Amino acid sequence: MATMVGRPGNAEAQGDQKRRATRPLEALNFFMADMQAGIGPFLGVFLQQRGWTAGPIGSVMTAGGVAGMLMTVPAGAFIDHTEKKRLVVIVTGICTVMASFLILLSQSGWVVTVSQVATAIAGAAIGPAVTGMTLGIVRQKGFNAQNGRNQAWNHAGNMVGAGLSGYLGWRFGMPAIFYLAAVFGVLAITCVLMIPEKAIDHRAARGLEKDAADDDAAGGQAEGFKTLIRNKPMLVLAAALACFHLGNGAMLPLYGLAVVGAGKGNAAIFTAETVMVAQAVMIVASLIAMRMSAGKGYWLVLLISFAALPVRGALAGTFIEHWGVWPVQALDGIGAGLQSVAVPGLVACLLNGTGRVNVGQGAVMTVQGVGASLSPAIGGWLAQELGYRTAFWVLGSFALASLALWIVFAGVVRDACAKAESGTAVRA
């Protein structure tokens, strides 16, 4: 039975539940960084030290990306229907840590591939689960602000985790990074258990709860997947993100490989720097995106994020130097930080009232995942055959298609954004 919200006698208790839930939710976003991506960009350098070349490294990363892409819609649909969202986060955390330790046991091709596939599947589930919990706790009206805070904490966790990984990798060797990931996983699971189950309204978590807190707020039926296919603004958004991630996905690990391979940086320290610079900028960018989305709308936020990648690709291809990490990764922080708030916020608004918010998040992630999963393989083989400079220039140019789509369909998207901001579920 759905939880009845808005009764005067329950208002104080609900407010207390919300306060007790948002703090551990933010802490969860801090510690879940390693649960989402395992050892992330350190994997490429770890394998490079053990004799792997850029092409095969990119291929195993692509295998993981494809697995994650295929699981995003089923994972989102499952999150829409289950009331065990906290358990999903716990199970995925355990699976991610175990998958990462597989690589310590063996660096054979099939073991690394299985590990990446398992990590990607777990990552596909944890994202919609945390989004659903957030929506269920603060509901549609509070989602933009809370999601902005969540993303700021998540980027901070990535930055701290990368810094610790770089130090531990330099001081004790690359395997120490895997143990740090395990510690973060345990802390994330602890944070999940601190979120009161009663604080999560599972109807609101799937987009069936209206903002108004009255007795009739919970209503409506979950709509079919065809709602997503017929939603033109969603399709434009997904296509633009696919083109963006086709170029962006390989940029971070490739830049680390390029500089370290040229003998211009310590493997663990430089890889940590690439992550820390980007994540530091993402903290600021996500908070700016939260405010800009409320004032200027999502279209402008995403336009700026798309424009950052071509500039980043040009700089990466021109300056393969240790100091290049600052401008190259700062631009990554701008693009990814803005999108981390704008994309889930826009999808949640567009599908408000359909009961398919989390499967909608999964649908968008699937389409953009086509680009992200192909990017490491394309970038890796480009770097191996034509050199790193050419690879960066080509990867950066893919975002020009994102800009073209976003500008050509500006009228459709802006109209959808305006309706979304007013709380109207948009259907084509």
N, C-alpha and C positions, 0 to 999 in steps of 0.2 A: 504494500500500500504506500502511495506517495506521501511524503511528509507534508503536512499542511503548514504553510508559512503565513506569517503576517498577523496572527492572532495577538491582541494586546498582551495577554498573559504570557505569551511565549517570546515576545520581542526582546526582553532583557536576556533571557537564556540563550536565544539565538545569536545575539550580539556577542555574548561571552564566548560561545562556541566558535564564532568566526574569528575572534581575536586569538583564541588558543590554537586555531588551525593555521592561520596565515604565517605565524613565526616559524613553526617547523616546516611549512611548505616552502618558505624561502630558503631555509637551511637545506632542505632536500635538493633544491635547485643548485645550491652551492656544491654539494658533494656528489651529485649525480653526473657530473661532467665526465668522469672516467667510465661510468656505467654506460653512457651513450656511445662512446667511441673507443672504448678499450684504451690502448696506449697511443691511439691516434697517429699523429705525424711522426712519433718516435719509431713506429714500426718500420718505416722505409729505411731509416738510418741503421736500425738494429739488423735488418736483413742485409743491407749493403755491407756492413762489417763482416758478415758471414758469407760473402762471395756472390750475393745476388746482384743482378744488373737492373737498370731502370725499367726495361720492358717487362720482365716477369714480376717485378714488384708492383707495377701498375696493373698487371693482369689479375693478381690475387686480390688487390684492393677493389677492382672492378667486380670480381666474383662476389665479394661481400656486398658491394653496392647493389648489384642486381637482386640478390637475396632479400636485402632490406626493402628494395623497391617493390618486389612482389608481395611482401607481407604487410605493407602499410595500410592498404584498404581493408584486408581482413582484420588486422589489429584494431583499426579504428572502429569497424563494425562491432567487434567484440567488446571494446570499451564502451560503446554506446549502450550495449545491452547488459553488461555485467555490473553488479554492485560490489564486486571484489576488486576494486581499482587499486587499493593499497597492496593487496596480495600480488597483483600483476607486477608492481614495481619491485617487490621483494624477490619474486622468482626471477625476473629479468636481471636483477642485480647479481644474484647468485650465479646465474648462467654466464653472465659477462665475465665475472672474475675467473670462473673455471675455464672459460674459453681462452682467456689471455694466458693462463698458466700452461695451456697446451703448447704454446710456442716456446716456452722455456724448456720443455721436455724434448722437443724436436723441431728443427727448422726445415723439415722436408716439405716439398710442395703441397702434398695433400693435407698434411697437418696444419700448415699455415692457412690454407684455403678453408678448411673446416672451421678453424678458429675465427676467421674473418666472417664467414657466413653466419655462425652462431652469434657473434657480436652484433652483426647488422640486424638480424632478426630480433634480438633483444632490444636494440635501439629503436626499431620500428614500433615496438609495443610501449616502451616507456614514455616516449614523447606524447602520444595521444592520452595515455593514462594520467600524466601530470596535468595536461591541458584540461582533461575532463574533471579532475579533482578541483582544479582552480575554478572552473566555471561553476561547478557544483557548490563551492564554498562561497564565492563572492557574487555569483550570478552575472547575467549579461551586463548589468549597469556598472558593476565594479571590475569587469574583466580587463578592460584596456589598462587601467592603472595597476592592477595586481600583476598582470602579465608583464608589464614593463618592469616592475620590481623583481619579478621572478627571473627575467632575462638578465637583469643587472647582476643579481646574485649568481646566476649560472656562469656568466662571463667572468665574474670575480673568482669563482671556483676553478674555472679553466686556467685563469692566470696564475693563481696560487699553485694549482696542481702542476702546471708546466714549470714554474720556477723551482718547486721542490723536485720535480723529475729531473730537471737539468742539473741541479746540485747533486742529487743522489747518483745520477748517471755518471757525472764527472768524478765524484768522490769514491763510489763503490762499484761502478760499472753499470751498463745498461739493464741487467736483470733487476736491479733495485727498483726500477720504474714499475715493474709488474707488481711488486709487493706494495708499493704506494697505492696503486690502483685498487688492490684488495682492501686496504685500510679505508679508502674513500668509499668503497662499496658497503662496508660494514656500517660506517657512519651514516650513509644515505638510508640504509634499511632502518637504522635506529630512528632517524627523523620521520620516516613514514609511519612507524608505529606510534609516534607522538601526536599524529593528526587524529583527532577524535572522529570515529566513524560517523557519529550522528551529525557532524558538521557538514557532511557532504550530502547535498540534495541530488539524487541520481537522475531525477527528471530534468532539473536545471542543467546538470552536467552534459546532457545530450541535446540541449537547446529547446526543451519543451516548456521551460519555465519563463514566463514573462517577467519584465522588470518590476512591474507593479506588485507590491506585497499585499495581496488581498486573498480572500478565501477562494476566489475563482481563478487565481493566477495559473494554477497547474491544469493545463488542458491541452487538447489536440492529440493527434495521432502521429506517430513517426511516419514519415513519407519515404517513398522508395528511392532507390539509387538513381532512377531516371531524373529526379530533381536536380542532381549534380550535373548530369550530362546536358540538360536543357538550360543550364545557367550560363549564359554567354560571358558575363564578367569573370566567372570562375574559370572558364576555359581559357580566356585571354591571360588571366593571372598565371595559370599553370603553364601555358606555353612560354610566356616570358621568363618564368622561373627556370624552366627546362633549359632554355638557351643560356641563361646566366650561369647555371651550375655546370653546364657542359664545359664552360671555360674556367669556372672558379674552382671546381672540385679538385683538380690536380695541382693548382698553383702553389699551395702551401707546402706539401711534401716535396714537390719538384724544386722549389727554391732552396729548401734545406739541402737536398741532394746536390744541387748545382754548386752551392758555396762550399759545402764540406768536401765534395769531390774535387774542387779546385784547390783544396788545401788552405782555405782562407778562414777556417773556423773549427773549433772543437765540436765533434758530433753532437754530444749531449747538450752542451751549453748553447750552441747556436740554434739547435732545434727548439730548445726551451725559449730562446729569445724570440723566435718567429711566432710562437704561440702567445707569449706574454705581451708583446707589443700589440698584436691584434686584439687580444682579449681586453687589455686595458682601454683601448679605444672603444671596443664594443660596449663596455660598461657605460661610458658617457653617451655613446650613440643610442643605446637602448632607452636611456632616460630621456634623451632629446626626442626620440621617435614617439615615446609615450605622450609627450606634450604636443609635438607637432601633429600627431594623428588626431588629437582632440581639437586642435585649432585650425589646421590647414587641410586635414584630410589625408587618407592613405595614399592617394594617387601621387602626390608630390613626394612623399617619403620614399615610395618605391622607385620613382623616377631617379632620385638622387642615388639610391643604392645601385641601380643598373649602370649609371654613368661612371661609377667608381672603378668598375672592372677594366674597361679599355685603357684607362690611365695607368692602372696597376700593372697590366700586362706589358705596356710600353716601358715602364720603369724597370720591371723585372728583367726584361730582355736586354735592356741597355746597361744596367748596373748589376752585374753578378759580383757583388762585393759584400764584405761583412757589414759595412755600414748601411747597405741597401735595405736591410731588414726594417729600418725605421719607416721610410716612405712606403715601401711595398706592403708591409703588414699593417701600417696605419690605414691604408686604403681598404684592405681586407676588413679591418674593424669597422669602417664606416658602412661598407656594403652589407656585411653580415649582421652587424648590430642593428641597423635600421630594419632589415628584413625579419629579424628574430621577434620583433614586436608587431610590425605592420602586417605580416602574412597571417599569423594565427588570429590576430584581432579582426582583420577584414573577413576572413572565412567565418569566424564565429558570428559576426554581424550579418553576413550575407545569408547564412543558413539558420538564423534565429527563428524558432518556431517550427522548424521542419523535423526536429528530433534526430537529425543526421549530422550534427556538428562534428563529431569525432571521426565519422567515416568520411566526411567532407575534408577534414584535415588530412586524412590518409590518402584521399584521392588526389589532392594537390601535391602531397609529398611523393606520390607514386609517379606523377608526370614529371615533376622536377627531378625525381630520382633517376629517370631515364638519362638525363644529362649528367647528373652527379656520378652515376655508376659507370658511364662510358668515359668520363673525363680522365681518370687515372691511366686507363689503357691508351687512350689517344695521346695524352701528354707524355706518357712514358716512352712510347715507341717513337713519337716525334723527336723527343730529346735524344734517344739512342741513335736514330738515323740521320737527323738534321741538326742536332745540337740544341742545347738548352735555350739559347737566345731565340731561335725560330719558334721553338715550342711555346715560349711565353707570349710572343707576338701573336701567334695563331690563337692561343687560348683566350687572350684578352679580346680579340676581335669578335668572339662569339656573342658577347654582350651587346654588340651593335644591333643584333636581331631583336634582343629584348627591348632596347630603346625604341626601335622601329615599331614593334607591336604595341608598346605602351603609349606611344604618341599617336599612331594611326587610330587606335581604338580609345583614345582619350575620352571622347564623348560618352561612350558606353560605360567605361569604367568610372568616370566621374559621377555620372548619374547614379550608378549602382552604389558608389561610396556615399553619396548624399542620402540615399534611402537607407543605407546601412547605419549611418550615424544617427538617423532618426528612429532607429530600432525596427525598421521594416525589413522583413525577409524578402529578398529579391528573387524572383523567378522569371526566366525569359519567357 
